[in-house]
Amino acid sequence: MVKELPAKDAFLDSSVLLSRKFGLAKQKTKIRIKLKNRKRISSKYAKTEIKRTFLKDAIWLHSLIVEEGNLLPIYDRISEYPTTQRRKDRCIKILKSVSDKGNLRYADTLARLENLILGIEKEVLRGVQIIESGTKCQLAEEELEFNYPYFDIKHSCTQQTAICSLPAYLAQNMKVLHVLKTGISGIPHLRKLEQALDILLQDPKKAKGNRCKTLGDTIICLDAPKDCDIFSTNEKDFDPISKHLGKSFVSAR
């Protein structure tokens, strides 16, 4: 009888961390099945991504609700705001999760949203071992500030203000990053990443600031230990990136 090998550890990106808690029931079930009997690991860089996307938007939504003092105008405020559709969709999803699709009173919704903001990190990282990221990004450690009645958190940086080891981390991985750039060349939806790699391979210091966001999926894959399967709901990007970095990928969709 052939002995069944234990499942490899699962390295979770921010999309999986969030979907385990806030995804649709069907998606949460699929993720739970795929992660069964696997040790769950993630890096501090995933915490950075959660803070500068989900948490940032939850804080913005909270400020809208406080300003309006009423739930009825919030959907219009979100839809009319000059921002990306992804951010609008995320804010509406958060609002529905705390307002029971609009059926709760203003005070109840605000209280639920405040509890979500205060507990988001603990909730999405439950049962997950967090390892240090090669970037040593300081934004992962930023704490919430509460200046009544508003929340705030530092979630961005610039090339001039960034305190991290990203340039050194990329310099250590130049060989595989060259392989990645060549491997994704010609893939339309990864064109922005290809352009960023072209710049940083000449000067890793230019990876700091906003370009760090473009490198997010690449950084997650670099952080993943070799003996892990990388899990993400973003198969379109992670599949080619992980493959060319020599890492194993599993779709969590």
C-alpha positions in Angstrom: 0.0 0.0 0.0 1.4 3.4 -1.0 1.5 5.8 1.9 -0.2 9.1 1.2 2.1 12.0 1.6 0.9 14.9 3.9 -0.4 18.0 2.1 2.0 20.7 1.5 1.8 23.9 3.6 -0.4 26.6 2.2 0.9 30.1 1.7 -2.0 32.5 1.6 -2.1 35.8 -0.3 -4.3 38.7 0.9 -7.2 37.7 -1.4 -7.5 34.3 0.3 -7.1 35.7 3.8 -10.0 38.1 3.1 -12.2 35.6 1.2 -12.0 33.1 4.1 -13.9 35.7 6.2 -15.8 37.9 3.7 -16.3 35.7 0.6 -19.6 34.3 -0.6 -20.6 31.1 1.2 -19.8 28.9 -1.8 -16.3 30.4 -2.1 -15.6 30.1 1.6 -16.6 26.4 1.4 -14.2 25.8 -1.5 -11.3 27.5 0.3 -12.0 25.5 3.5 -11.9 22.2 1.6 -8.7 23.1 -0.3 -7.0 24.1 2.9 -8.0 21.0 4.8 -5.1 19.4 6.7 -2.7 22.1 5.5 -0.7 24.4 7.7 -1.7 28.0 6.8 1.2 30.5 6.4 1.4 34.1 5.1 3.8 37.0 5.3 3.7 40.4 6.8 3.5 41.8 3.3 0.0 40.4 3.0 -0.9 42.4 6.2 0.4 45.5 4.4 -1.9 44.7 1.4 -4.9 44.2 3.6 -4.3 47.5 5.4 -3.8 49.6 2.3 -6.9 48.1 0.5 -9.6 46.5 2.6 -8.9 48.4 5.9 -8.3 51.7 4.1 -11.7 51.4 2.3 -13.5 50.3 5.5 -12.2 53.5 7.2 -13.3 55.6 4.3 -16.7 54.1 4.4 -16.9 54.7 8.1 -16.1 58.4 7.5 -18.9 58.6 4.9 -21.5 57.1 7.3 -20.4 59.5 10.1 -20.6 62.5 7.8 -24.1 61.6 6.5 -25.6 60.4 9.7 -27.9 58.3 7.5 -27.5 55.1 5.5 -29.7 56.1 2.6 -27.2 58.4 0.7 -24.2 56.1 1.2 -24.6 54.0 -1.9 -24.9 57.2 -4.1 -21.8 58.7 -2.4 -19.8 55.6 -3.2 -21.0 55.4 -6.8 -20.3 59.1 -7.5 -16.9 59.2 -5.9 -14.0 59.5 -8.4 -12.2 56.3 -7.6 -11.7 52.9 -9.1 -14.6 50.5 -9.7 -12.7 47.9 -7.6 -12.7 50.2 -4.6 -16.4 51.1 -5.1 -17.3 47.3 -5.2 -15.2 46.6 -2.1 -16.9 49.4 -0.2 -20.4 48.3 -1.2 -19.5 44.7 -0.2 -18.3 45.9 3.2 -21.4 48.0 3.7 -23.7 45.0 2.9 -21.7 42.8 5.3 -22.3 45.2 8.2 -25.8 46.5 7.4 -27.4 43.2 6.5 -28.1 44.6 3.1 -29.5 47.8 4.5 -31.9 46.3 7.0 -30.2 47.5 10.1 -30.5 50.9 11.8 -27.8 53.5 11.4 -26.4 53.1 14.9 -26.2 49.3 14.5 -24.4 49.5 11.1 -21.9 52.0 12.4 -21.2 49.9 15.5 -20.7 46.8 13.3 -18.4 48.6 11.0 -16.3 50.0 13.9 -16.0 46.4 15.3 -14.9 45.2 11.9 -12.3 47.9 11.6 -10.9 47.2 15.1 -10.9 43.4 14.7 -10.1 42.9 11.0 -6.5 41.9 11.4 -7.3 39.3 14.2 -10.2 37.9 12.2 -8.5 37.4 8.8 -5.3 36.1 10.3 -6.9 33.6 12.6 -5.2 30.2 12.4 -2.4 31.6 10.1 1.3 31.7 10.9 2.8 35.0 9.9 6.4 35.1 8.7 8.6 38.1 8.0 8.5 39.4 4.5 11.8 40.0 2.7 10.7 43.6 2.2 10.5 44.2 6.0 7.7 46.7 5.2 6.9 48.9 8.1 3.3 49.6 7.0 2.5 46.0 8.2 3.1 47.2 11.8 1.1 50.5 11.6 -1.5 50.8 14.2 -5.0 52.3 13.9 -5.5 55.9 15.1 -8.8 57.0 16.5 -9.5 60.7 16.6 -13.2 60.8 17.5 -15.3 60.1 15.5 -12.8 59.1 12.8 -10.3 56.3 12.3 -7.0 56.7 10.4 -4.0 54.6 9.5 -0.9 55.1 7.5 -1.2 53.1 4.4 1.1 54.6 1.8 4.7 55.7 1.3 6.9 57.2 -1.3 10.4 56.5 -2.7 11.7 59.2 -0.3 9.9 58.1 2.9 9.8 54.3 2.5 11.6 52.5 5.3 12.0 49.0 4.1 14.4 46.4 2.6 12.6 46.1 -0.8 15.6 47.2 -3.0 18.0 44.8 -1.2 15.4 42.0 -1.4 15.0 42.4 -5.1 18.7 42.7 -5.6 19.0 39.3 -3.9 16.5 37.8 -6.4 17.8 39.4 -9.6 18.3 36.1 -11.3 14.7 34.8 -10.9 13.3 38.3 -11.6 15.1 38.3 -15.0 13.5 34.9 -15.6 10.1 36.3 -14.6 10.4 39.3 -16.8 11.3 37.2 -19.8 8.5 34.7 -19.0 5.7 37.2 -18.8 6.8 39.2 -21.8 3.9 39.5 -24.2 1.2 38.7 -21.6 -1.1 41.7 -22.0 -2.6 41.9 -18.5 0.9 41.7 -17.0 2.4 44.5 -19.1 2.5 46.9 -16.2 4.5 44.4 -14.1 6.8 43.7 -17.1 7.5 47.5 -17.3 8.1 47.8 -13.6 10.5 44.8 -13.7 12.4 46.4 -16.6 13.0 49.5 -14.5 13.9 47.9 -11.2 16.2 45.3 -12.7 18.3 48.3 -13.7 17.9 50.1 -10.4 16.2 48.2 -7.5 15.9 51.4 -5.5 13.2 52.6 -7.9 10.9 49.8 -6.6 10.0 51.9 -3.6 6.8 53.9 -3.4 3.8 53.3 -5.7 5.8 50.8 -7.8 5.8 48.5 -4.8 2.0 48.0 -5.3 2.7 46.8 -8.9 5.1 44.3 -7.5 2.7 43.0 -4.8 1.9 39.6 -6.3 5.6 39.1 -7.1 6.6 39.9 -3.6 4.1 37.5 -2.2 5.5 34.8 -4.4 9.1 35.6 -3.4 8.1 35.5 0.3 6.5 32.0 -0.1 8.8 29.2 1.2 9.8 26.7 -1.5 8.0 23.8 0.1 4.6 25.6 0.1 1.8 25.8 -2.3 0.8 29.5 -3.0 -2.9 30.1 -2.7 -4.7 33.0 -4.4 -8.1 33.7 -5.9 -6.2 35.7 -8.6 -5.3 32.8 -10.8 -4.8 35.0 -13.9 -1.8 36.8 -12.3 -0.4 34.3 -9.8 -0.3 31.3 -12.1 2.3 32.8 -14.5 4.2 34.7 -11.8 4.6 31.8 -9.5 5.5 29.4 -12.3 8.4 31.6 -13.6 9.6 32.2 -10.0 9.8 28.4 -9.6 7.0 28.2 -7.0 3.9 25.9 -6.8 0.5 27.6 -7.2 -3.1 26.5 -6.3 -6.1 28.5 -7.4 -8.5 29.3 -4.5 -11.3 30.4 -6.8 
